[in-house]
Amino acid sequence: MNNNKILSLSLLLCGSVLASEFPPAAEIAAMTDQQRHALAAKTEVWTPVPPVVTVAPASAPLAAPSDALVLLGANSADLAQWRSVNSGKAVEWSLQEGELTVKPGSGDIQTLEKFCDIQLHLEWRAPKPDPAKTGQLRNNSGIFLQDKYEIQILDSYQNPTYPNGQAGSVYKQTVPLVNAMRPDGQWQQYDIIYRAPRFEGHKRLSAGFVTVLHNGVLVQNHTEILGTTEWIGPPQQPAHGCAPLKLQDHGDQVSFRNIWVRKLD
């Protein structure tokens, strides 16, 4: 059994034990930052550390397939496919020549359209790192499937952090098979195949699964998603239907380009 399966299985088996270690959300909200970070550390996994693999430099983006919905393209003149999560209004992030950059503090953005099973392609780039920022503070963002399940976006090039929180992880759940990061300032590429969980009423009938290629290298191989990807506490399994894709404002000027999606359901 590979390390990813062992990690996912161990989290699944100990979920009820983990849950007992965390106070209710209202109590967590009233805590100091130091107290919350101490709680968050309980779900950090520091081994195994994925091996580093070298990949080819980034190339110019390719055209989307003819049946894809282009959410952000080279000729995108506006962000009509997106809206602010906080306000529900127009996105405040910067759009220049098809490149969308987080405006720190403006909040997350999400698609107007809702999705279930999909093939997703997106490219992202971390700016030049601030030497004073390391780990999770170095150019952090994320792509959330169905608004709930995060594939981590992070500058993980020569930047140690807990492996279940590095680029290509199912955040706080499954460590990527390898670290396939290109150097700082280069475009990174995610190709994601996602099968949504199934529900009947409030009962989950089957889990969601995700396969992720980072710069063409497999980092998640039909990985079971245990539930919501929480910073503090174990995964939750709320019932839901199709839902938007979400890009995270984590306070860093991460850029995106060439985002398209194909529905598989």
C-alpha positions in Angstrom: 0.0 0.0 0.0 1.5 3.4 -1.0 2.0 6.3 1.4 -1.0 8.2 0.2 -3.3 5.3 0.8 -1.8 4.7 4.3 -2.2 8.4 5.2 -5.8 8.6 3.9 -6.7 5.4 5.7 -5.2 6.4 9.0 -7.0 9.8 8.9 -10.3 8.0 8.1 -9.9 5.5 11.0 -8.9 8.1 13.6 -11.4 10.7 12.5 -13.7 10.1 15.4 -10.8 10.4 17.8 -9.5 13.6 16.2 -13.0 15.1 16.3 -13.0 14.7 20.1 -9.8 16.8 20.4 -11.4 19.9 18.9 -13.8 22.3 20.6 -16.9 23.7 18.9 -16.5 26.2 16.1 -17.7 29.1 18.4 -15.0 28.4 20.9 -12.3 28.2 18.2 -13.4 31.6 16.8 -13.0 33.1 20.3 -9.4 31.8 20.7 -6.2 33.7 20.1 -4.2 33.2 16.9 -1.6 31.3 18.9 -4.3 28.9 20.3 -5.8 28.4 16.8 -2.4 27.6 15.3 -1.7 25.1 18.0 -5.0 23.3 17.2 -4.3 23.5 13.5 -0.9 21.8 14.1 -2.7 18.6 15.2 -3.6 17.8 11.6 -0.3 18.6 10.1 1.5 15.5 8.7 5.3 15.9 8.4 6.2 12.5 6.9 6.7 11.2 4.3 8.4 14.1 2.5 7.7 13.7 -1.2 10.7 13.3 -3.4 11.6 16.2 -5.7 11.3 15.6 -9.4 12.6 17.9 -12.1 10.2 18.9 -14.9 10.6 20.8 -18.2 10.3 24.6 -18.1 6.8 26.0 -18.7 5.7 26.5 -22.3 3.0 28.7 -23.8 -0.5 27.7 -22.9 -2.3 25.4 -25.3 -5.9 26.0 -26.6 -8.7 24.4 -24.6 -10.5 21.4 -26.1 -13.5 22.3 -28.3 -16.0 21.0 -25.8 -14.5 22.8 -22.8 -15.9 25.8 -20.9 -13.2 28.4 -20.8 -13.2 30.2 -17.4 -10.1 32.3 -18.1 -8.4 32.5 -21.5 -5.7 34.4 -23.2 -8.4 36.7 -24.8 -10.5 37.1 -21.7 -11.5 40.8 -21.5 -13.5 40.5 -18.3 -14.3 38.1 -15.4 -18.0 37.5 -16.3 -17.6 33.8 -15.4 -16.6 34.7 -11.8 -17.9 36.6 -8.8 -16.7 37.6 -5.4 -17.5 35.1 -2.6 -17.9 37.9 -0.1 -20.1 40.3 -1.9 -21.5 38.2 -4.8 -20.5 41.1 -7.0 -17.8 41.7 -9.6 -14.4 40.3 -8.9 -11.8 42.9 -7.7 -8.7 40.8 -8.7 -6.4 42.2 -11.4 -6.9 41.0 -15.0 -4.2 41.9 -17.5 -3.6 40.1 -20.9 -5.4 37.0 -19.8 -3.6 36.7 -16.4 -5.7 37.0 -13.3 -3.9 38.0 -10.1 -5.1 37.9 -6.5 -5.8 41.3 -4.9 -4.9 40.5 -1.3 -7.7 41.3 1.1 -10.4 41.4 -1.5 -11.5 37.8 -0.8 -12.0 34.5 -2.6 -13.7 34.3 -6.0 -15.9 31.5 -7.4 -17.5 30.5 -10.7 -21.0 31.5 -11.5 -21.6 28.0 -12.8 -21.9 24.9 -10.6 -20.1 21.7 -11.3 -20.0 18.0 -10.3 -17.7 15.6 -12.1 -15.1 17.5 -14.1 -11.8 17.6 -15.9 -10.1 20.8 -14.9 -7.0 22.5 -16.3 -5.5 25.6 -14.7 -2.1 27.3 -14.6 -0.8 29.4 -11.7 2.4 31.3 -10.9 3.8 32.4 -7.6 5.6 35.8 -7.5 9.2 36.2 -6.3 9.1 35.1 -2.7 9.7 37.3 0.3 12.8 35.7 2.0 11.1 36.4 5.4 8.1 34.2 4.5 8.5 30.5 4.6 6.2 27.4 4.8 2.5 28.2 4.5 3.3 32.0 4.3 5.1 31.8 1.0 2.7 32.5 -1.8 -0.4 30.5 -0.8 -3.7 30.0 -2.6 -5.9 27.1 -3.5 -8.4 25.7 -5.9 -11.5 24.4 -4.2 -13.6 21.7 -6.0 -17.3 22.2 -5.3 -16.4 25.0 -2.9 -15.3 22.5 -0.3 -12.3 20.3 -1.3 -9.0 22.1 -1.7 -6.1 21.2 -3.9 -3.3 23.3 -2.4 -1.5 26.0 -4.3 1.7 27.0 -2.6 5.2 28.0 -3.6 6.8 24.6 -2.6 10.0 25.1 -4.5 12.8 24.7 -1.9 10.2 25.7 0.8 9.7 23.0 3.5 6.2 22.8 5.1 4.0 20.0 6.3 3.6 17.7 3.2 -0.1 17.4 3.5 -0.2 21.2 3.0 2.3 21.6 0.1 1.5 22.1 -3.5 -0.5 19.3 -5.0 -1.8 18.0 -1.7 -5.4 17.4 -0.9 -5.2 20.0 1.9 -4.6 18.5 5.3 -5.6 15.0 4.0 -3.3 13.5 1.4 0.4 14.1 0.7 1.3 14.4 -3.0 3.3 11.5 -4.4 6.2 13.8 -5.5 7.1 17.5 -5.5 7.0 18.6 -9.1 7.4 22.3 -8.6 9.1 24.5 -11.2 11.4 27.3 -9.8 9.9 30.5 -8.5 8.3 32.8 -11.2 7.5 30.0 -13.6 4.0 28.9 -14.5 2.8 25.8 -12.8 0.1 23.5 -14.4 -2.6 21.5 -12.7 -4.7 18.9 -14.6 -7.4 17.5 -12.3 -9.9 14.7 -12.8 -12.6 14.9 -10.2 -15.5 12.6 -9.3 -17.9 14.2 -6.9 -19.2 12.4 -3.8 -22.8 11.1 -4.1 -25.5 11.8 -1.5 -29.0 10.6 -0.9 -30.6 13.2 1.4 -28.1 13.7 4.2 -26.4 10.3 3.7 -23.2 10.1 1.8 -23.4 7.1 -0.6 -19.9 7.3 -2.0 -16.8 9.4 -1.5 -15.3 11.8 -4.0 -12.1 11.0 -5.8 -9.4 13.1 -7.4 -6.5 12.6 -9.7 -4.0 15.5 -10.0 -1.1 16.0 -12.4 1.3 18.8 -11.5 3.4 19.9 -14.5 2.5 16.7 -16.2 3.6 14.5 -13.2 1.1 12.4 -11.3 0.8 13.6 -7.7 -2.7 12.3 -6.7 -3.7 8.9 -8.1 -7.5 8.5 -7.7 -7.3 9.7 -4.2 -10.3 9.4 -1.9 -11.5 12.8 -0.5 -12.4 12.2 3.1 -14.5 15.3 3.4 -14.1 19.0 3.6 -10.5 20.2 3.7 -10.3 21.9 7.1 -7.5 24.0 8.5 -8.6 23.1 12.0 -10.2 19.8 12.8 -11.0 16.6 10.9 -12.9 16.5 7.5 -16.6 17.0 7.6 -19.1 15.3 5.2 -22.0 17.7 4.6 -24.5 16.7 1.9 -24.4 18.9 -1.2 -25.0 19.0 -4.9 -23.1 20.5 -7.8 -21.2 23.6 -6.6 -18.9 26.3 -7.9 -15.1 26.2 -8.3 -13.4 28.6 -5.9 -10.0 30.3 -6.0 -8.5 31.4 -2.7 -7.3 34.8 -1.6 -4.7 33.9 1.1 -3.1 37.3 1.0 -0.5 36.6 -1.7 -0.4 37.9 -5.3 -0.6 34.5 -7.0 -1.6 34.7 -10.7 -3.7 32.4 -12.8 -4.2 31.8 -16.5 -5.7 29.3 -19.0 -8.4 27.8 -16.8 -10.9 25.6 -18.5 -13.3 22.8 -17.5 -15.0 19.8 -19.1 -18.1 18.4 -17.5 -17.9 14.6 -17.1 -21.4 14.0 -15.7 
